[in-house]
Amino acid sequence: MPFVTVQLTREGTEPGIDRTTPEQKAAIFHGMSQVLLDVLGKPHDWTWVVIQEVEPDDWGWGGMPVMQYRASLASKSAG
């Protein structure tokens, strides 16, 4: 029985939305289950998918808080 954990930063992808929407989560549940069916032949009803949303301040990337790292990447791209 596959158990998949998806970790996301708690932020929206559209203005006015501050987290992953129920519709986006449903699409992730379906998509992850479909990959396991396609690749390993695991039926959807055997697959557990858990989404964990984490505050961006609780993630680090490149040795710094994720938001600072993103700003650093953006400034390199702009310059």
C-alpha positions in Angstrom: 0.0 0.0 0.0 1.7 3.2 -1.1 1.8 6.2 1.2 2.7 9.5 -0.4 3.4 12.8 1.4 3.3 16.0 -0.5 4.8 19.0 1.3 3.9 22.5 0.0 4.5 26.0 1.3 1.3 27.5 2.5 0.7 30.2 -0.1 -1.7 30.6 -2.9 -1.1 30.6 -6.6 -3.6 33.3 -7.4 -4.3 36.8 -5.9 -6.5 36.7 -2.8 -5.8 33.0 -2.2 -3.4 32.2 0.6 -3.2 28.4 0.4 -3.8 25.4 -1.8 -7.4 25.3 -2.8 -9.6 22.2 -2.2 -9.8 21.8 -6.0 -6.0 21.9 -6.3 -5.7 19.3 -3.5 -8.2 17.0 -5.2 -6.2 17.2 -8.4 -3.0 16.4 -6.5 -4.7 13.4 -4.8 -5.9 12.1 -8.1 -2.6 12.8 -10.0 -0.4 11.1 -7.4 -2.7 8.1 -7.3 -2.7 7.9 -11.1 1.1 8.0 -11.3 1.3 5.0 -8.9 -1.3 3.2 -10.9 0.5 3.9 -14.2 4.0 3.1 -13.0 3.4 0.4 -10.4 -0.1 -0.9 -11.1 -1.2 0.2 -7.6 -5.0 0.7 -7.6 -6.3 4.1 -6.4 -8.0 2.5 -3.4 -4.6 1.2 -2.2 -2.9 4.6 -2.3 -2.8 7.1 0.5 -1.8 10.7 -0.2 -1.3 13.3 2.5 -0.7 17.0 1.9 1.2 18.9 4.5 1.2 22.7 4.1 4.1 24.4 5.8 4.5 28.2 6.4 7.1 29.6 4.1 9.0 30.9 7.1 9.5 27.3 8.2 11.4 26.2 5.1 14.9 27.0 4.1 16.6 26.7 0.7 20.1 27.5 -0.3 21.1 28.1 3.3 18.5 30.9 3.9 14.8 31.3 4.5 12.9 30.3 1.3 11.4 33.7 0.7 14.9 35.3 1.0 16.3 32.7 -1.4 13.5 33.4 -3.9 14.2 37.1 -3.7 17.9 36.4 -4.3 17.0 34.3 -7.4 14.7 37.0 -8.7 17.4 39.7 -8.3 19.9 37.6 -10.2 17.4 37.1 -13.0 16.6 40.8 -13.2 20.2 41.9 -13.2 
